[in-house]
Amino acid sequence: MKNGMSNFNTKYVIVTPVRDEELYFQKTYESVVSQSLLPSEWVIVNDGSRDRTGEIIDGYSKVHRWIKAVHRRNRGYRKPGAGVVEAFYEGYNALIAKDFDFIVKLDGDLHFESDYFEKCFRQFQSDPKLGIGGGMIYHLVDGREELEENPKVHVRGATKIYRRACWDSIGGIKRVTGWDTIDEVKANMLGWETGSFRDLKLLQLRKTGAANGSWGNSVKNGMANYITGYHPGYMLVKCLKRIFTKPYFVDSMGHFYGFIKGYLSRVPQVDDREMIQYLRRQQIRKMTFRDSILK
């Protein structure tokens, strides 16, 4: 509790994988330490940074006893998707606190208000079936804050909050590209609700996928859709719609290429046939204008 602003007994822990976030992480640090409801523990995982990120988080861990720095060796390259999950689990396994009510996966390039987590947990408190939630991501574009739209049931991987019971029931997150969709589909299949809080804002200082470039990010997302088990017909419709998304044609073709590459390369899909079948049923319902989780 901070400054007497919260009467919650909610206990939560944060795990933050970071790589080369020297320019951005101070804002995230300031956002977390100023919260009206502080976490029980915050583990920050330096995923082989080549800049001063490791030195910076070591400094913060000396200021606050509830902050822990974990360091991984530099693998020599970025490993989008699965690499982030590997770093996350290294932090998760380093947690001392075990009696938490919520676990947060938080990126190291976010800035948000001091009551962000308190307001998030009020949302969870008002809906016992809510298993995964988080705020909406905004970016600075030409000096203006611009919303990054996403489906109603989706929560961006940069700011995932998991209710402990939901986390346990889905078995945590999968160590594959597409993990941040798989977790929600699995949760919905098991009867949990998921979704972003439209009135809670986080400013992401580094644009989503910026490290990979527009084409690389689109290919990665197309591959993630394949690994998740998307229905081919639904994927085709999705790609056709994205023709009109900036950068025009690039995003659409990148998604399509990544998806087809998954088939041709025989990349293993997520090892959960029941979840894939559930997802495909929901996608067919969406394409045939029936009620679906894909609102």
C-alpha positions as CSV (number, residue, x, y, z in Angstrom):
1,M,0.0,0.0,0.0
2,K,1.3,3.5,-0.9
3,N,0.2,6.8,0.7
4,G,-2.9,5.2,2.1
5,M,-4.6,5.3,-1.3
6,S,-5.6,1.6,-1.5
7,N,-7.5,-0.7,0.9
8,F,-6.8,-3.7,-1.2
9,N,-5.2,-6.8,0.2
10,T,-4.4,-7.9,-3.3
11,K,-0.9,-9.4,-3.7
12,Y,0.7,-9.4,-7.1
13,V,4.1,-10.0,-8.6
14,I,5.6,-8.7,-11.8
15,V,8.1,-10.3,-14.2
16,T,9.7,-8.1,-16.8
17,P,12.0,-9.4,-19.5
18,V,14.1,-6.6,-20.9
19,R,16.7,-6.5,-23.7
20,D,18.4,-3.3,-24.7
21,E,15.9,-1.0,-23.0
22,E,18.4,1.6,-21.7
23,L,16.5,4.4,-23.4
24,Y,13.1,3.4,-22.1
25,F,13.3,1.4,-18.8
26,Q,13.5,4.4,-16.4
27,K,9.9,5.4,-17.3
28,T,8.7,1.8,-16.6
29,Y,10.6,1.8,-13.3
30,E,9.2,5.2,-12.3
31,S,5.7,4.0,-13.2
32,V,5.9,0.8,-11.0
33,V,7.6,2.3,-7.9
34,S,5.0,5.1,-7.9
35,Q,2.0,2.7,-7.8
36,S,-0.7,3.2,-5.2
37,L,-0.6,-0.5,-4.8
38,L,2.9,-1.9,-4.9
39,P,3.8,-5.4,-6.0
40,S,5.0,-8.0,-3.5
41,E,8.0,-8.6,-5.8
42,W,9.3,-7.4,-9.2
43,V,11.8,-9.6,-11.0
44,I,13.5,-7.9,-14.0
45,V,15.2,-10.3,-16.4
46,N,18.1,-8.8,-18.4
47,D,17.9,-11.0,-21.5
48,G,21.4,-10.5,-22.8
49,S,21.3,-6.8,-23.3
50,R,24.3,-5.2,-25.1
51,D,23.7,-1.7,-23.6
52,R,23.5,-0.5,-20.0
53,T,20.2,-2.2,-19.2
54,G,21.8,-4.7,-16.9
55,E,23.7,-2.0,-15.0
56,I,20.5,0.0,-14.7
57,I,18.4,-2.7,-13.2
58,D,21.2,-3.8,-10.8
59,G,21.1,-0.2,-9.5
60,Y,17.3,-0.3,-9.0
61,S,17.5,-3.6,-7.2
62,K,19.8,-2.0,-4.6
63,V,17.3,0.7,-3.9
64,H,14.2,-1.5,-3.4
65,R,14.4,-4.9,-1.6
66,W,11.3,-6.1,-3.5
67,I,13.1,-5.7,-6.9
68,K,15.3,-8.5,-8.1
69,A,17.6,-8.4,-11.1
70,V,18.3,-11.6,-13.1
71,H,20.8,-11.8,-15.9
72,R,20.9,-14.1,-18.9
73,R,23.8,-14.4,-21.3
74,N,23.6,-12.7,-24.7
75,R,22.6,-15.3,-27.2
76,G,23.8,-12.9,-29.9
77,Y,20.4,-12.2,-31.5
78,R,16.8,-11.3,-30.7
79,K,14.4,-14.3,-30.4
80,P,10.9,-12.8,-30.7
81,G,8.1,-14.7,-29.1
82,A,9.6,-17.8,-27.6
83,G,12.7,-16.0,-26.4
84,V,10.6,-13.5,-24.4
85,V,8.8,-16.5,-22.7
86,E,12.1,-18.2,-21.9
87,A,13.3,-15.0,-20.2
88,F,9.9,-14.6,-18.5
89,Y,10.1,-18.1,-17.0
90,E,13.7,-17.5,-15.8
91,G,12.2,-14.5,-13.8
92,Y,9.2,-16.5,-12.7
93,N,11.4,-19.3,-11.3
94,A,13.3,-16.7,-9.4
95,L,10.3,-15.4,-7.5
96,I,10.4,-15.8,-3.8
97,A,6.8,-14.8,-3.2
98,K,4.5,-17.8,-3.7
99,D,1.2,-16.6,-2.2
100,F,0.3,-14.0,-4.9
101,D,-3.2,-13.5,-6.2
102,F,-2.0,-12.1,-9.7
103,I,1.0,-12.4,-11.8
104,V,1.9,-9.7,-14.3
105,K,4.0,-10.0,-17.4
106,L,5.1,-6.4,-18.1
107,D,7.4,-5.0,-20.8
108,G,10.2,-2.6,-20.0
109,D,9.2,0.2,-22.3
110,L,5.9,1.2,-20.8
111,H,4.7,4.4,-19.0
112,F,1.4,4.5,-17.0
113,E,-0.4,6.3,-14.2
114,S,0.3,5.6,-10.5
115,D,-3.1,4.0,-10.0
116,Y,-2.9,1.7,-13.0
117,F,-2.7,-1.6,-11.1
118,E,-5.2,-0.6,-8.5
119,K,-7.7,0.2,-11.2
120,C,-6.9,-3.1,-13.0
121,F,-7.5,-5.1,-9.9
122,R,-10.8,-3.4,-9.3
123,Q,-11.9,-4.7,-12.7
124,F,-10.9,-8.2,-11.6
125,Q,-12.7,-7.7,-8.3
126,S,-15.9,-6.8,-10.1
127,D,-15.8,-9.8,-12.4
128,P,-14.8,-13.1,-10.7
129,K,-14.8,-14.9,-14.1
130,L,-12.2,-12.5,-15.5
131,G,-9.0,-14.5,-15.9
132,I,-6.7,-12.3,-18.0
133,G,-6.8,-8.5,-18.4
134,G,-4.7,-5.4,-18.9
135,G,-4.8,-1.9,-20.2
136,M,-4.8,-0.6,-23.8
137,I,-1.5,0.2,-25.5
138,Y,-0.9,3.7,-27.0
139,H,2.0,5.0,-29.1
140,L,3.3,8.5,-29.8
141,V,2.7,9.3,-33.5
142,D,3.7,12.8,-34.6
143,G,3.4,14.0,-31.1
144,R,-0.1,12.5,-30.5
145,E,-1.1,9.4,-28.5
146,E,-2.5,6.8,-30.9
147,L,-4.4,3.7,-29.7
148,E,-3.2,0.3,-30.9
149,E,-6.5,-1.4,-31.6
150,N,-6.9,-5.1,-30.8
151,P,-9.8,-7.6,-30.5
152,K,-12.0,-7.2,-27.5
153,V,-10.9,-10.6,-25.9
154,H,-7.2,-9.8,-26.5
155,V,-4.7,-8.3,-24.1
156,R,-1.4,-7.2,-25.5
157,G,1.6,-9.3,-24.5
158,A,3.3,-6.2,-23.2
159,T,0.8,-5.9,-20.3
160,K,-0.7,-9.2,-19.3
161,I,-2.3,-9.6,-15.8
162,Y,-3.3,-13.2,-14.9
163,R,-5.5,-14.1,-12.0
164,R,-3.7,-16.9,-10.1
165,A,-6.6,-19.4,-10.5
166,C,-6.6,-18.8,-14.3
167,W,-2.9,-19.0,-14.5
168,D,-2.9,-22.4,-12.8
169,S,-5.8,-23.7,-14.9
170,I,-4.2,-22.9,-18.2
171,G,-0.8,-24.2,-17.1
172,G,1.0,-20.9,-17.5
173,I,2.1,-19.7,-20.9
174,K,3.4,-21.8,-23.7
175,R,7.1,-21.4,-24.7
176,V,6.2,-20.7,-28.3
177,T,5.6,-17.8,-30.7
178,G,1.9,-17.0,-30.4
179,W,1.9,-17.5,-26.6
180,D,-0.1,-14.3,-26.0
181,T,-3.0,-15.6,-28.1
182,I,-2.8,-19.3,-27.0
183,D,-3.2,-18.3,-23.3
184,E,-6.4,-16.4,-24.0
185,V,-7.9,-19.1,-26.2
186,K,-7.1,-21.7,-23.6
187,A,-8.6,-19.5,-20.8
188,N,-11.8,-18.9,-22.8
189,M,-12.1,-22.6,-23.6
190,L,-12.0,-23.3,-19.8
191,G,-14.7,-20.8,-19.0
192,W,-12.6,-17.7,-18.2
193,E,-13.2,-14.3,-19.6
194,T,-10.3,-12.2,-21.1
195,G,-10.1,-8.7,-22.4
196,S,-8.5,-5.2,-22.3
197,F,-9.7,-2.4,-20.1
198,R,-10.6,0.4,-22.6
199,D,-10.3,3.2,-20.1
200,L,-6.8,2.3,-18.8
201,K,-3.9,3.5,-20.9
202,L,-0.3,2.5,-21.2
203,L,2.1,4.4,-23.4
204,Q,4.5,2.1,-25.2
205,L,7.7,4.0,-25.9
206,R,9.0,1.5,-28.4
207,K,6.5,0.7,-31.1
208,T,5.3,-2.9,-31.1
209,G,7.6,-5.0,-33.3
210,A,9.9,-2.1,-34.0
211,A,13.0,-4.2,-33.3
212,N,12.1,-6.6,-36.2
213,G,10.9,-4.0,-38.8
214,S,7.4,-4.0,-40.4
215,W,8.1,-7.0,-42.7
216,G,9.8,-9.1,-40.0
217,N,7.1,-8.4,-37.5
218,S,4.3,-9.3,-39.9
219,V,6.0,-12.6,-40.8
220,K,6.5,-13.4,-37.1
221,N,2.8,-12.8,-36.5
222,G,1.8,-14.9,-39.4
223,M,4.0,-17.7,-38.1
224,A,2.4,-17.2,-34.7
225,N,-1.0,-17.6,-36.2
226,Y,0.1,-20.9,-37.8
227,I,1.6,-22.2,-34.5
228,T,-1.6,-21.2,-32.6
229,G,-3.6,-23.3,-35.1
230,Y,-5.6,-20.7,-37.0
231,H,-8.2,-22.0,-39.5
232,P,-6.7,-21.5,-43.1
233,G,-10.0,-19.8,-44.3
234,Y,-10.0,-17.4,-41.3
235,M,-6.4,-16.6,-42.0
236,L,-7.1,-15.8,-45.6
237,V,-9.9,-13.4,-44.6
238,K,-7.6,-11.8,-42.1
239,C,-4.9,-11.3,-44.7
240,L,-7.3,-9.8,-47.2
241,K,-8.5,-7.3,-44.6
242,R,-4.9,-6.3,-43.8
243,I,-4.3,-5.2,-47.3
244,F,-5.7,-1.9,-46.2
245,T,-3.5,-1.7,-43.1
246,K,-0.4,0.4,-43.1
247,P,2.1,-0.3,-44.4
248,Y,-0.3,-1.3,-47.2
249,F,0.2,-4.8,-48.6
250,V,3.4,-5.4,-46.6
251,D,1.5,-6.3,-43.4
252,S,-1.0,-8.6,-45.3
253,M,1.7,-10.4,-47.4
254,G,4.0,-10.7,-44.4
255,H,1.2,-12.4,-42.4
256,F,0.4,-14.7,-45.3
257,Y,4.0,-15.6,-45.9
258,G,4.6,-16.4,-42.3
259,F,1.5,-18.6,-42.1
260,I,2.4,-20.5,-45.3
261,K,6.0,-20.8,-44.2
262,G,4.8,-22.6,-41.1
263,Y,3.0,-25.3,-43.2
264,L,5.9,-25.7,-45.7
265,S,8.6,-25.9,-43.0
266,R,6.5,-28.3,-40.9
267,V,6.8,-26.1,-37.9
268,P,5.2,-27.8,-34.9
269,Q,1.9,-26.3,-33.8
270,V,1.0,-25.8,-30.2
271,D,0.6,-29.2,-28.6
272,D,-3.1,-28.9,-27.6
273,R,-5.4,-30.3,-30.2
274,E,-8.5,-29.6,-28.1
275,M,-7.6,-25.9,-27.9
276,I,-6.9,-25.7,-31.7
277,Q,-10.3,-27.3,-32.4
278,Y,-12.0,-24.9,-30.1
279,L,-10.3,-21.9,-31.7
280,R,-11.2,-23.1,-35.2
281,R,-14.8,-23.5,-34.2
282,Q,-14.9,-20.0,-32.9
283,Q,-13.3,-18.7,-36.1
284,I,-15.8,-20.5,-38.2
285,R,-18.6,-19.0,-36.1
286,K,-17.1,-15.6,-36.6
287,M,-16.9,-16.1,-40.4
288,T,-20.6,-17.2,-40.5
289,F,-21.8,-14.2,-38.5
290,R,-22.6,-16.2,-35.3
291,D,-21.7,-15.4,-31.7
292,S,-18.1,-16.1,-31.0
293,I,-15.3,-15.1,-28.6
294,L,-13.8,-13.2,-31.5
295,K,-15.9,-10.1,-31.1
